[in-house]
Amino acid sequence: MLYNTQTRPQNPILMFAITKNTSFYFMTVIVLSFICRLFFLAHHELLVEEAYYWNYAAHLDFGYLDHPPLVALLIKLSNTLFGINEFAVRCPAMVCWMITAYYSYKWSELIQPGTGRFAVLLLSILPFFFLYSVVITPDLPLMACWSAALYYLYRALCLRQARSWYAAGLAVGLGLLSKYTIVLLLLATGLYLLSSSQNRRWLGRKEPYLAALIMLLLFSPVIYWNATHDWMSFAFQSTRRFQGKFYFSLHQLLGLLVLFVTPIGLIGLSKLLYRQNSTVIIDKTTRQYIQYYTIIPFMVFAVFSLSRELKWNWIGPGLLALLPWLALLMHQQRTTLKQWLYISPVLLASYTFVFFCISFGQPVFFNQLFFSKMISWEKLTQQYQDIASTLETSGETPIFIPLDTYSIASELAFYQAKYSKAHPEFKPFRIHDASLFGFDGLMFKMWSQFSLHGKTVIFIGKEANSFDNDLMLTAVQSLSPIHQIWGLSQGQHNKVRPYYYKIAKMK
């Protein structure tokens, strides 16, 4: 056992941690957090990223330019079961969060019985894990696979259970179908294997290699897709990241770390790194394992941030390795436990307020100041549908051409499909990317394989100057001036930001 109460005096702090009142308090926070998630899954409209991944599901394939296909498969399955609506798109996010919670609980209990509930509490209240459990992105299946891999690798590397290698290979393979970021887990595993002679013995055994074979077999459809598409996805997520202008973002990375784990968690992280002789009772091997799998992914992003801009969601999954350590501190240190007791309802209330603002558009000033991008895409789509339907009555079926990368196109596609599901007589208007006019449409460029010659089109832009395009002037005949319509807030439908459109005919 990693901790034996028969060989150490009973710690009154541990007794405090397992009182009925404390357990009831934590369970209440976890349950309330879960209820809030369920409510917000269906009560705010899709983010543009979510709508984009729904379009993945509408065009199922072995791979995509920017991500592997697992998120698309999950959304497709959920839509098949529950229809085309916001809840169905986001439902896999909650399932993935529950899988993450299960493995975090199991791993924490392996390290110290009684700490699993604290790990689940942290997953329920820490900003990254809460916010990302109510939207669907590739990060959600990635987190589920990451947590499973941490659990099985711990059993293999620290508890010497050889068969756990196979489950770890399965988890990492599924993770590679979610998001390529999980290769950082492989990097940490490789360095951990080289860290001691005892660990290096695994290199002479079959289990790690069979695990690698399982992983590659699962990942092979993505490899095949890339091989038949000029390796575009691998290039997009590797060499492309190092292109562009110099941008120092280390300070942003550190700020995200403080935001994601809170100052209390940051203090806990410092105890993991610098207080080797602390009063925390933990096996040396376990502590080293947590250090490797927490620090190595973070250091990769730290080096990257010295010259390039980071995306704020990148470091989130890597923090899963820290949860059992923070849970152990809560179990063994009265002060730490009390700090989390105090901050839990504050965090939960903050999330509730934020999602209330987004879902109901209130208070108006706060909504316009911080959430101007969270418009009612359903209402905006209906306005554009009405414009297109008016043109259609004159004998011309127009095609939408959004003048951006994927945001407008993704939302138009989803909310037209949702409307068509409720009104079968309605046929969605086609959408074409704007790559002809110098815009990068990402996957919409591959999904827009039809001719525009002689077609009536409706250009849609976020800015009026989007239409000041030399390529557009030579390729189209204008049929209308630039018009403005308003994007409205969700709930109250207050005016938030203008959008623009122009009707034209392709030459």
N, C-alpha and C positions, 0 to 999 in steps of 0.2 A: 504493500500500500504506500501511496505517496504521503499520507499523513496518518499517524497512528496515535489515537488519544490515550492508549495505554502506556506509551513511552514518554508522553509529555503531560504536564499538568493541564487540567481542563481550563480553557480560556473563557473567561466570562464574556468576552466580546463575541465569541462564537455563539454563546447561549443567547445573547441579545439578538443576534442575526436570525435566529430561528424561532423567535417568539411568535405566537399566533397573531398578535396585532400587526406585527411587521409583515408577516406572510399575507395577511388579508389586505393590507395596504397595497403591497406590490401587485397582488392579483387583481385588485380593483383598477390600478393604473393600466395593467396589461389589457384587461377586458375593455376598459373605456377606449384605449388606443385602438383596439381591434374594431370596436363599434364605429369609431370615427372613420377608420379606413373604409369600412363597408359603405358608410353613408356617402363619402366623397368619391368612391369609385363610380357612382352613377349620377352624381349631382353637379358635375362641372364638365364642360365640353372638352373634346380632345385637344391636347396640345398639338402643335404642328408636327413635332417629332412622332407623337403617337399616331397621328393620321398618316404620316409617311410610312411607318412600320405596318399599318393596316394595308397600305398599298403593296407592301411586300407580300402580305397574305393573299391579296387579290391577284398577284402574279407569282405564284409559287415557283421556286427554282432551287437548285442546289447551292446557290450563292448569289450575292449581290455586291455591288461596287463597294459599299461601305461597311457591310457586316455579313457574317454567316447567317444561315437560314433558320435557326431554332426559334427565334422570336416570331417569325412568320408562321411557322408550323403551329405554335401555341395559339396565336391569334386566330388562325384558320379553324383550329379545332374548337375554340371557344365560340366563334361565330356560328359554326355548324350547330352547336348545342343551344345557344342562346339568341341567335339572330344578329343582325347588324345594328348595334347600339353601343353606347359608351361603356356600359357595364361589361358587355361581352368582350370588348377589346381589352379592357383592363383586368378582367377576372384572372388571367394567368399571372398577373403581377402579385396578387394576393396569394395564389397557390405557391409561387416561387418563394415569397416571403415566409410562408409557413414551413416550407422545406428547409429554408435557411435557419429558421428558429429551431426546428427539430434537430438538425445536426449541431448547431451551436450549443443546444441544451445537452445533447449526448456527449459531446466532447468535453464540455465543462464538468459534467458529472464524472467523467473518466479521470479528470485531473483532481477534483476534490468533490466528493458527494455533498450535495446541498447547494452547489453554486449554479446549477443549471437554470434555475428560475431567475437568477440575477442576470445571466446572459440574455435570456429572453426579454427581460425588462429593458436592458440596454438596446436591444434590437427594436423594441417598441417605442422608445423615446428619443434616441439619438437622431439628430436632424437628417443625416443622409439616409439612414435606414427607414425612417418614417416617410419622408417625402417621396422616396423612390418606390415605396410599396403601394402608392396610390396612382402611379402612372406606369405605363408599359413601355419599356425600352429593353435593349439587349442586356443591360446591366442586371436585370432581375433574374433571368435564367443563369447568367454568369455568377451571381451571388449564391444561388442555390447550389450550383456545381462547385464553386469555390469552397463553400462551407463543407460540403460532402468530401471533397478532396482533402481538406485540412484534417477532417476526422479520420479518414482511412489512412492517410499518410502518417498521422500520429500513431495509430495502432501498429502500422508496419515499422516505422523507424524508432519509436520510443518503447513500444510494448513488444516488439519483435514478433509480431503476428504476420507471418509470411503471406498468408492468403489475402490479407488486406490490400496487398499491392494490386490485385486484380480489380477490386472495387475502386481503388484510387485511379487506375487507368481508365475505368469506365467514366468516373466523375470528370476527369480532365478531358477525356474525349468529347463528352457532352458539352463541357465548358468551351472547347474549341469550336463547337457548333453554335455557341452563343456569342462569343466575342474573343478576339485574338489576345486580349490582355492577359488571359490565363497562362500564357507562356511565362509570365513572371513567376508563377508558382513552380514551373519547371526549373527556372533559373535558381530559385531558392532551394529546391530539392537537390539539384546538382551540387550546389555549394555545401549544403548540409551533409550530403553523402561524403564529400571530401574532407569534412571538418575533423574527423577522427578515424583511427584505425578500425575501431569497432563498426563505424558506419560504412567504411570502405569495403568491408567484407560482403556487403550486398552486391557489389559490382561483380563478384564471382559467382553469384547465384542467378537462377533463371527468372525469378519472380519479377524483378524490375524490367527485364527485357520483354517478358510476356505482357506486362502492363503497358509498356510502350507500344507493343503490337496492337493491343486492344484500342489504345488511343488513336493510332494511325488508321485503323480500319474504320472507326467511327468518323474520323475527319476526312476520309478519302473522297466523299462526294464533293466537298469544298475544294480539295486539291484538283479534282477533275474539272470542276467548273472554272477554276482559275486557269488551268492549263488550256482550256478551250476559249478563254477570253483574255489572252495576252497577259495573264497574271495580274489583272488590273486591281483586284481587291487587295492582294498582298502588297502591291506597290502603293496603293492608296493609303494603307494603314502602316506603312513602314517608311520607305524612302521619301514619300511625299511629306511626311511629318517634319522632315528636316529641311525642306525647301522653304523659301520665303525669307522675310526679313528677320533680322536679329531682334529678339524680344526677351528681356530679362523678367522672369515671372516667379522667381524663388520666393519673394515676399508674398505673392498671391498663394503659392502652395502652402506656406506656413499659416497664412490666414485661414485657408480652407481646413487645414488640420485642426486648428483651434475651434472653428465652427462645427466641424463634423463630430469631434469627440468631446467638445466643451472644455473649459479650463480644468474641470475636475478630472476628466479623462486624460488631459495633457499631463497633469501631475502624476497620474497613475502610470502613464507612459514613461515619464522620467524615472520613476521607481524601477521599472523594468530594465531600463538601460544603465542606470548609474549607481544604484544602491544594491550592490552585490551582497552586502552583509546586512540587509534589512531584516526586519522581524517577520517578513512574509514567509510562511512555511510552504515550500514548493520544492519538488525534486529538481535537481540541477539539470538533468536531461530535458525535462519539460520546459524549464525556463529558457534553455538555449533554443529549443524548437520554436517557442513563441517569438523569441528575439529574431531568429532567422526569417521566419515567415511574415513578420511585421515590418522589419527594417529593410530587407532587400528590395521588395517592390517599391517602397517609399523612396529609397535612395536612387532607383532608376529614374523616377519622376523628378527627383531633386536635381539630378545631373541634367536632365532634359530641360528643366525650367531655367537653367543658367543661360540658355540662348533661344528658347522657343516658348510660345504661349501654350499654357495648359488648358485643357477643358476641365471644368470643375467636378465632373463626375468620375474622373479617372482614378482617383486614389481611394474611392469609397470601398470597393470590394477588398482591397488590401488590408482594411482595418478590421476585417472579420477575425483575423488571427489575434487581435488585441483583446477581444471580448472576454475570453476565459480568464485572462489576467485581471482585467478590471472587475470581473465577477468574483474572483478570488480575494481581491482587496476589499470588496464589499462584505464578503463573508468573514474576513479576519480582522478588519479594522473598523472600530466603532465610528470614528470621525468620518471616514469615507462613506460608510453606510448612511449616516445622517445627511451628508451633503447630497447624495443621490435622492434621499427621501424628500429633501426640500426642492430640488430642481425639477423632479419628474412632473409634478402638476403644472409648473410654470411652462415647461416645454410643451406639454400637451395642450395647454390653453393657448399658447402662441400659434401652434399649428391650426387649431380650430378657428382662431381669428383670421388667419391668412386664407384658409379655404372658404370661410364664410364670405370674405371680401371678394374672392374670385367667383364663387358660385352665385352670389346674390347681388354683386355690384355695389355693395354698401360697406362702409361710408363712401360716398361718391368721390370726395377729394382724395382719400387714401387709395381708392381703386385706380383713379386716373394717374396718380403720382407713381405708383409702383407696379401696376398690373395693366398698363395700357395695351400690352400685346395679348392679354387674355380676353379677347373680344368674343362675342357670340358668332362663331363661324357658321352656325346653322342659319342664323338670321341673314348674315351676309351672303351665304350661298343662295338662300331663297330670293334675295334681291337680284342677284345675277341670273338666276333661273328665270325670273320674270322678264328680265331684259331679253334673254335669249329666246324665250317663248314668244315674245312679241315679234321678234325677227322671223321666227319660224312660221308664223301665220302668213307672212308675205311670201312664203315659198323657199326661204333660205334657212337651212339648219346650220347655225353658227358653231364654231369651234372655239373653246376658251384657250387663250395663250397667256398664262401668267408670266409677268416679267420679273421673276426671281428664281431662286434655285429650286426649292421644293415646297415651301410653306403653303402658298396659295393653292397650288395644284393638288397637294395632299388633302387639304381640307375640302376643297371643291369636290374631289372624287369621293371622299367618305360621306359627306352630307348629302350629295346627290344619290349615292347608293342607299343611304338610310331612308331618304324620302321615297325612292323608288320601291323599297321594300314595303313601305306603308301604303303606297299608291302605285300598284302594278301597272297602271295605264301610262305612267310617266317613264319616259326613256331618257336616261342621263345624257347630257351633252358631252361630246368628246373633249378631251384635254390634250393639248400638244405642248411640249416644252419649248422654251424660247432660245434654244442653242443656235438657231439660225441668225439670231440678233445679238450674239455674244454673251448670252447668259449660260451658266453651267446648271443644267437640269438634273445632275446626278443620275439616278436610275430612270427618271422620266425620259431621258434621252433614248434609253433602250426600249421604253414602253411606248414611245411615240413613233412607231414605224409605219406611218401612213402619209400620203402626199397632201400638201396644203395648196397645191396649184389651183387657182381659181376659186378657192373657198372663202366664204365670209367668216371673219374671225372677230372675236372680242378680246382685245388686249386688256389685261388687268395689271395694275401696278400699285405699289404702296406710296410712291412719290410721283408727283406730276412730271418731274424731269426724267422719269423712266422712259417716257415716250420720245425724248430728244435723242434719237438714235439714227445715225447715218444709214445703217443697214436697213432700218425700217423704212426710211424715206424712199429708198430705191426699190424696195421689194413689195410695197403695199400701196394700194389706193385708198385714201381716207374716205370714209363714208359718214363720219361724224366728228365733231370737236371732242376734246377731252372733257369727260363728265366726272363729277364727284358724287360719291355716296358714302354714307357714314357706317363705320364699324361700331356696333353697339356693345355695351357691357353685358355680361351674362346676368340673368335675373331681372334687374330693373330696366335694362335696355336703354341706358343713358348713352349719349354720344361720347365716344372715346377717342377715335382717330379716323381721319378720312382715308378712303381708298378711291382709286381712279380707274376709269375704263375708257376705251375708244373703239369704235366699230370701224372695220376696214375690210378690204377684199385683197387677197393675195394675188399678185401678178403671175 
